[in-house]
Amino acid sequence: MVTKLKRFLIGRPMKTDELTEEKLSKLKALAVLSSDALSSVAYGTEQILLVLITVGAAALWYSIPISFAVLGLLTVLILSYRQTIYAYPTGGGAYIVAKDNLGTSVGLVAGGSLLVDYILTVAVSSSAGTDAITSAFPTFHEHRVMIALLMILTLTILNLRGITESATILMYPVYLFVFAVFLLIIGGGYQWMTGNVHAQAPAYGVAVPGITLFLLLKAFSSGCSALTGVEAVSNAIPNFRDSAPRNAAITLIIMGVILGIMFISISLLAYVYGIAPKADETVVSQIASAVFGRGIIYYFIQAVTSLILFLAANTAFAAFPLLAFMLSKDRFLPNMFMVRGDRLGFSNGIIFLGIFSALLIIVSEGDTENLIPLYAIGVFVPFTLSQTGMMKRWITKKPAGWLLPFVINTVGMLTTLTITLIFLITKFSQVWMIFLFLPAVIFAFKKVNQHYRDLAEQLRIDLSTDKPEKKGSVIVIPVAGITQVVRNTISYAQSLSDDIVAVYVGFDEEEIKKMEEKWEEWNPGVRLITLRSRYRSIVRPLSKFIDTVEWKTSATDHVTVMIPQFITKRWWHNLLHNQTSLLLRAYLFARQDVKITTVPYRLKK
């Protein structure tokens, strides 16, 4: 039943040699890897306006120069990450760049920030998608957490089906969103040029009392949330078809151009139409309503906007498992993140991302605004470290024509560092937890790595001297009675050793006497030792007996505890039996010099 459900949800298992077919074309990669960046158009301008409106509607004109400043930073980041793609064609983005140039610890800060960011990406995107739905249908507002969780579950299952299949499905809504936004831009621009805009735009260039440099920097940093997801292409280069670096670089440029046009156009339309942020309606919804009215085009734009915000999380589902794979390969995350699933994706990373983002939605109650500052910090820390790493690379290697790339990375580093500091200062009450969470993540990385190094040291052998040591074997068989299960276990033990002892633990003398008599009558050729348990415990007396056997034989023989266990035909039959064998096995696993063997006997009905 479980297998059939799994096959229905994620499809048939794929062969390893089908991996080449899972590589993405530029058209599909743009849909999968840029959905996060493109979707930020839906809330980037709004984040600027939310800061400016605190001074008054007259201050909203500042959104235009701030938006152009964000556009300038986008250009720098696109050029910088294009260089990263060619310098590090194996992918990994900020983690690999920082680790290679600035050291492992700095690389872990970048990698940990990105992992946190991808979890936040899924949470923010699903929350923002829910906001778009509730803007059009306010009655759903109280169910926004459940809607967001259903979105995450859908994306998790979709990505477990494989990156190519998910890209094929996601390609259409992403390009529909681009079409819808350009339809909005063209329609809004036409209305403005023909004089059909009836709203009063704030006077441009007029000084507004209460505006400070601090406030403008805060608005700029908030608007930079539109740049989240830009790094995803450089992280996921291995997902591209050959030549992967060239295809990734072209995809990055196309994404940057589309994002830049859409973001600055939405900001201009918001200004022209005098849009101010509302608690129950998004800025894009207000613009669409002003341009087209609440007709079919409005609902089309709202539908594809909510869909792209929901699908923006897919960028994280494409990049998180790959980054987790690289950290796991470097022994900073558990080995399970290196395992490919039935559909050749890193399924453990996909499931982990889905679970943690869902928990974040529940904790934050689906409030996008509270998540975005933390989300942006998770982006700009890796941005800064990546630019710094590339600066060091150019200075160290000094290839031909290195000066211009160095200048680009320097400008990028100074800008992203400034934005990071602005976020930390202006939104400290919302991002303070990063100072607890990120060190905890780095500490976990270090502990995992230490475990793997300790493990390697203990398991490593010298091929010339470390030969297997030949020993005899003393087999101890715990028995609860004389049954087919015990007979089966003794038969197997006799094929391995002549030194076998059965141990029976009884709770009273009469019970023990009956067992001894029946054993003598049966006479299986194995000696029976009976133990009295005054406190009705089986494990404790048996453990003391094993200690005695181990003390007498450890120098010359292995001590093996061979546990008889019957396997029921139906899973629920297990609920009807005491799981003594499981308890005994769990206890003995902690023993250093005792070997444990379970001998199953399968029941037929």
PyMOL commands that set and color helices and strands:
alter all, ss='L'
color gray80, all
select helices_A, chain A and resi 2-10+16-22+26-39+41-52+57-87+93-102+104-136+138-160+163-193+213-227+232-235+237-239+244-272+283-292+296-311+313-329+335-338+347-364+368-397+403-426+428-431+434-459+484-494+509-522+539-553+571-576+580-588
alter helices_A, ss='H'
color red, helices_A
select strands_A, chain A and resi 472-479+500-506+527-532+557-567+594-602
alter strands_A, ss='S'
color yellow, strands_A
deselect
rebuild
show_as cartoon
